[in-house]
Amino acid sequence: MSNGIETLRASGLCMGMTEQELSDLLGASELRIHAVNDRIVAEGTPSDCLFLIEEGRVRVEKASPVGAVLIATMGEAGDFFGEMSLIDILPRSADVCAEGPVRLLAFPKRKLAEVFARFPRLQVNLILNIARSLSLRLREADDRIVELSRQVKAGAGAQGR
């Protein structure tokens, strides 16, 4: 079982943070435990919390007319989700469900705001790390779109023969 500081150290969300900043950030967290198939966040609900995985695996799913589409799975200590809630004020963009027992560090926006008011450098660092993560995810999404487009074109070409 890992502890909160180890989870923060392992997370790309906390790159470049000092031990004091990690400690201050941990002070804003709440431990949340979920059982297999628990819905941790629901698509369309208000975004009010950032989550870091301490232990366990989660799956990120997006609703579609043909059923849920798996967007990602996460299971490394320090993996995070819900970060978009710190960037925009839009509702949750996907469901996140536990694949088994999961221990999470939850960071409610109101608690983070208190920490950010006292430690502005921590906020800047966190937002930059979120931006890096979102940039990587966007690049991965671009690659997926290109691959899907290639498959559609290849399928259309095969049908035309």
C-alpha positions as CSV (number, residue, x, y, z in Angstrom):
1,M,0.0,0.0,0.0
2,S,1.4,3.4,-1.0
3,N,1.0,6.5,1.1
4,G,-0.2,9.9,-0.2
5,I,3.2,11.5,-0.5
6,E,4.5,8.6,-2.5
7,T,1.5,8.8,-4.8
8,L,2.1,12.5,-5.4
9,R,5.8,12.0,-6.1
10,A,4.9,9.3,-8.7
11,S,2.4,11.5,-10.5
12,G,3.2,13.6,-13.5
13,L,0.8,16.0,-12.0
14,C,3.3,17.0,-9.4
15,M,6.5,17.2,-11.4
16,G,8.8,19.9,-10.2
17,M,7.1,20.3,-6.8
18,T,9.1,20.6,-3.6
19,E,8.5,18.4,-0.6
20,Q,6.7,21.2,1.1
21,E,4.4,21.8,-1.9
22,L,3.7,18.0,-2.0
23,S,2.8,18.1,1.7
24,D,0.6,21.2,1.3
25,L,-1.2,19.6,-1.7
26,L,-1.7,16.3,0.3
27,G,-3.3,18.4,3.0
28,A,-6.1,19.3,0.5
29,S,-6.8,15.7,-0.3
30,E,-9.4,13.2,0.9
31,L,-9.0,9.5,0.7
32,R,-11.8,7.8,-1.2
33,I,-12.2,4.1,-1.5
34,H,-14.4,2.4,-4.3
35,A,-15.4,-1.1,-4.9
36,V,-15.5,-2.9,-8.3
37,N,-17.7,-1.3,-10.9
38,D,-18.4,1.8,-8.7
39,R,-19.0,4.8,-10.8
40,I,-16.6,7.4,-9.5
41,V,-17.7,10.2,-11.7
42,A,-20.6,10.3,-14.1
43,E,-20.6,12.0,-17.5
44,G,-22.7,15.2,-17.5
45,T,-22.4,15.9,-13.8
46,P,-20.7,19.0,-12.3
47,S,-16.9,18.9,-12.2
48,D,-15.9,19.4,-8.6
49,C,-12.9,17.3,-7.9
50,L,-9.5,16.1,-9.3
51,F,-8.5,12.5,-8.5
52,L,-5.2,10.6,-8.2
53,I,-5.0,6.9,-8.2
54,E,-3.2,5.5,-5.1
55,E,-4.1,1.9,-5.8
56,G,-6.3,0.0,-8.3
57,R,-7.5,0.5,-11.8
58,V,-10.2,2.6,-13.4
59,R,-11.7,2.8,-16.9
60,V,-12.8,6.0,-18.6
61,E,-15.9,5.5,-20.8
62,K,-17.9,7.8,-23.0
63,A,-21.6,7.2,-23.8
64,S,-22.5,6.6,-27.5
65,P,-25.6,5.5,-29.3
66,V,-24.2,2.0,-29.5
67,G,-23.2,1.8,-25.8
68,A,-20.2,2.9,-23.7
69,V,-17.0,3.4,-25.6
70,L,-13.8,2.7,-23.7
71,I,-11.6,5.8,-23.8
72,A,-8.8,4.8,-21.5
73,T,-7.8,2.6,-18.5
74,M,-5.5,3.9,-15.7
75,G,-3.9,1.9,-13.0
76,E,-0.5,3.3,-12.1
77,A,0.0,5.0,-8.7
78,G,-0.1,8.7,-9.5
79,D,-2.3,8.5,-12.6
80,F,-5.0,11.2,-12.5
81,F,-8.4,12.1,-13.9
82,G,-10.8,14.9,-13.4
83,E,-8.1,17.5,-14.2
84,M,-10.3,19.2,-16.8
85,S,-12.5,20.4,-13.9
86,L,-9.6,22.7,-12.9
87,I,-9.4,24.1,-16.5
88,D,-13.0,24.6,-17.6
89,I,-16.3,24.9,-15.8
90,L,-18.1,22.3,-18.0
91,P,-19.7,19.1,-16.8
92,R,-17.8,15.8,-16.6
93,S,-16.9,14.6,-20.2
94,A,-17.0,10.9,-19.4
95,D,-17.8,8.2,-16.8
96,V,-15.0,6.8,-14.7
97,C,-15.6,3.4,-13.1
98,A,-13.5,1.2,-10.8
99,E,-12.3,-2.0,-12.4
100,G,-11.7,-3.4,-8.9
101,P,-11.0,-2.0,-5.5
102,V,-9.6,1.5,-5.9
103,R,-8.0,3.9,-3.4
104,L,-8.0,7.5,-4.6
105,L,-6.8,10.8,-3.4
106,A,-9.6,13.3,-4.1
107,F,-8.9,17.0,-4.4
108,P,-12.1,19.0,-4.1
109,K,-11.9,22.3,-6.0
110,R,-12.8,24.3,-2.8
111,K,-9.9,22.8,-0.9
112,L,-7.5,23.3,-3.8
113,A,-8.5,27.0,-4.0
114,E,-7.5,27.5,-0.4
115,V,-4.1,25.9,-1.0
116,F,-3.6,27.9,-4.2
117,A,-4.5,31.2,-2.4
118,R,-1.6,30.5,0.1
119,F,0.8,29.0,-2.5
120,P,0.4,30.5,-6.0
121,R,3.5,28.7,-7.3
122,L,1.9,25.4,-6.5
123,Q,-1.1,26.3,-8.6
124,V,1.1,27.4,-11.6
125,N,3.1,24.2,-11.4
126,L,-0.1,22.1,-11.2
127,I,-1.7,23.8,-14.2
128,L,1.5,23.5,-16.3
129,N,1.6,19.8,-15.5
130,I,-2.1,19.4,-16.4
131,A,-1.4,21.3,-19.7
132,R,1.5,18.9,-20.5
133,S,-0.8,15.9,-19.8
134,L,-3.6,17.3,-21.9
135,S,-1.2,18.0,-24.8
136,L,0.0,14.4,-24.7
137,R,-3.5,13.1,-24.6
138,L,-4.4,15.3,-27.6
139,R,-1.5,14.0,-29.6
140,E,-2.6,10.4,-28.8
141,A,-6.2,11.3,-29.8
142,D,-4.8,12.8,-33.1
143,D,-3.0,9.5,-33.8
144,R,-6.1,7.5,-33.1
145,I,-8.1,9.7,-35.5
146,V,-5.5,9.3,-38.2
147,E,-5.5,5.5,-37.7
148,L,-9.4,5.3,-37.8
149,S,-9.5,7.5,-40.9
150,R,-6.9,5.1,-42.6
151,Q,-9.1,2.1,-41.6
152,V,-12.2,3.7,-43.0
153,K,-10.5,4.6,-46.2
154,A,-9.0,1.2,-46.6
155,G,-12.5,-0.4,-46.0
156,A,-14.1,2.0,-48.5
157,G,-11.5,1.1,-51.1
158,A,-12.1,-2.7,-50.5
159,Q,-15.8,-2.2,-51.0
160,G,-15.3,-0.4,-54.2
161,R,-13.6,-3.4,-55.8
